[in-house]
Amino acid sequence: MAINYINKSTLQGNIYNNIQATNTVTTNDFRRYLGLKDFNHKMVNYSAKEFVNGTAHTNGIESVWAILKRVYNGTFHNISTQAPVPLH
């Protein structure tokens, strides 16, 4: 799924369409996350240099993005938005 333009409606719409309401959503303080309802929404305030707030942190996803960037920059030069073709 590709998101070409990220506004509050698009971002939150994708969250509501892809995450069960019983799940916990942990985000940073990006303004477009404000107002998420129906979730246990935990947030860390990067603007105040807060990177952990109780059990809320984004360390895991930050590591995923860092590894993905290293793989992309070091190995691949194009990532397609199309689904991969199964190898049979």
C-alpha positions as CSV (number, residue, x, y, z in Angstrom):
1,M,0.0,0.0,0.0
2,A,1.5,3.3,-1.0
3,I,0.4,6.6,0.5
4,N,1.2,9.5,-1.9
5,Y,0.1,12.4,0.2
6,I,0.1,12.3,4.0
7,N,-2.5,14.5,5.6
8,K,-4.2,13.8,8.9
9,S,-7.2,12.2,7.3
10,T,-5.1,9.9,5.1
11,L,-2.8,8.9,7.9
12,Q,-5.5,8.2,10.4
13,G,-7.7,6.5,7.8
14,N,-4.9,4.1,7.1
15,I,-4.5,3.4,10.8
16,Y,-8.2,2.8,11.3
17,N,-8.3,0.5,8.2
18,N,-5.3,-1.6,9.1
19,I,-5.1,-1.8,12.9
20,Q,-7.7,-3.4,15.2
21,A,-9.2,-1.0,17.7
22,T,-8.1,-3.3,20.6
23,N,-4.5,-2.7,19.8
24,T,-2.1,-0.2,21.3
25,V,-0.8,2.4,18.9
26,T,2.5,4.1,19.9
27,T,3.6,7.2,18.0
28,N,5.8,10.2,18.2
29,D,4.3,13.7,18.6
30,F,3.7,14.2,14.9
31,R,0.6,16.5,14.9
32,R,-1.3,14.3,12.4
33,Y,-1.5,11.6,15.0
34,L,-3.4,13.8,17.4
35,G,-7.0,12.9,17.9
36,L,-6.7,9.1,17.4
37,K,-9.6,7.6,19.1
38,D,-10.8,4.0,19.7
39,F,-7.2,2.9,20.3
40,N,-5.0,2.8,23.4
41,H,-2.8,5.6,22.0
42,K,0.6,6.1,23.7
43,M,2.8,8.9,22.5
44,V,6.4,10.1,23.1
45,N,7.1,13.8,22.8
46,Y,10.2,14.1,20.6
47,S,9.8,17.9,20.6
48,A,10.6,17.9,24.3
49,K,13.4,15.3,23.8
50,E,11.3,12.7,25.4
51,F,12.0,9.3,23.8
52,V,10.4,7.0,26.4
53,N,7.2,7.7,28.2
54,G,6.4,4.8,30.6
55,T,6.1,1.8,28.3
56,A,5.7,4.0,25.2
57,H,8.7,4.2,22.9
58,T,9.5,4.0,19.2
59,N,12.9,2.4,19.5
60,G,11.8,-0.8,17.7
61,I,10.4,0.9,14.6
62,E,13.3,3.3,14.5
63,S,15.6,0.3,14.3
64,V,13.5,-1.2,11.5
65,W,13.7,2.0,9.4
66,A,17.5,2.2,10.0
67,I,18.1,-1.3,8.9
68,L,15.8,-0.9,5.8
69,K,17.7,2.3,4.8
70,R,21.1,0.4,5.1
71,V,19.7,-2.5,3.0
72,Y,18.3,-0.1,0.4
73,N,21.3,2.2,0.1
74,G,23.8,-0.6,0.2
75,T,22.2,-3.3,-1.9
76,F,19.1,-2.3,-3.8
77,H,18.7,0.7,-6.0
78,N,15.0,0.4,-6.7
79,I,12.1,-0.9,-4.6
80,S,8.9,-1.6,-6.5
81,T,5.5,-0.7,-5.1
82,Q,4.1,-3.8,-6.8
83,A,3.6,-7.0,-4.9
84,P,6.4,-9.6,-5.4
85,V,5.8,-12.4,-7.8
86,P,5.8,-15.8,-5.9
87,L,8.6,-18.1,-6.8
88,H,7.2,-21.6,-7.6
